[in-house]
Amino acid sequence: MRPNELVTTEALDAFEKRILEKIEALLQPEKRPGKQWLKSKDVRKLLNISPGTLQNLRINGTLSFTKIGGMMYYKLEDIQKVLEGGKQ
């Protein structure tokens, strides 16, 4: 982007749509056979968020999880629902 160039809301909307489509494609179960549960580090990498942001998503109930032996796991379908705008 050049210093004098403005970004339009239409361009931002198109960018957001492209990003969401790419994330949703990564989350498709047929693209990731057998992987129905993700660890925290995988979710953070996939959503490009910090550990604190992921913790906030857990605390406020936006993203459900299962804790087994100190490790937290997230269902792939729950992550898809969050991306689609639905709350768990």
CORPEFEN-V623096 format. One record per residue. N is the residue number from 1. RES is the residue in three letters. SS is DSSP state (A for helix, B for strand, O for the rest). Layout:
n res ss
N RES SS
N RES SS
This chain:
n res ss
1 MET O
2 ARG O
3 PRO O
4 ASN O
5 GLU O
6 LEU O
7 VAL O
8 THR O
9 THR A
10 GLU A
11 ALA A
12 LEU A
13 ASP A
14 ALA A
15 PHE A
16 GLU A
17 LYS A
18 ARG A
19 ILE A
20 LEU A
21 GLU A
22 LYS A
23 ILE A
24 GLU A
25 ALA A
26 LEU A
27 LEU A
28 GLN O
29 PRO A
30 GLU A
31 LYS A
32 ARG O
33 PRO O
34 GLY O
35 LYS O
36 GLN O
37 TRP B
38 LEU B
39 LYS B
40 SER A
41 LYS A
42 ASP A
43 VAL A
44 ARG A
45 LYS A
46 LEU A
47 LEU A
48 ASN O
49 ILE O
50 SER O
51 PRO A
52 GLY A
53 THR A
54 LEU A
55 GLN A
56 ASN A
57 LEU A
58 ARG A
59 ILE A
60 ASN O
61 GLY O
62 THR O
63 LEU O
64 SER O
65 PHE O
66 THR B
67 LYS B
68 ILE B
69 GLY O
70 GLY O
71 MET B
72 MET B
73 TYR B
74 TYR B
75 LYS B
76 LEU A
77 GLU A
78 ASP A
79 ILE A
80 GLN A
81 LYS A
82 VAL A
83 LEU A
84 GLU O
85 GLY O
86 GLY O
87 LYS O
88 GLN O
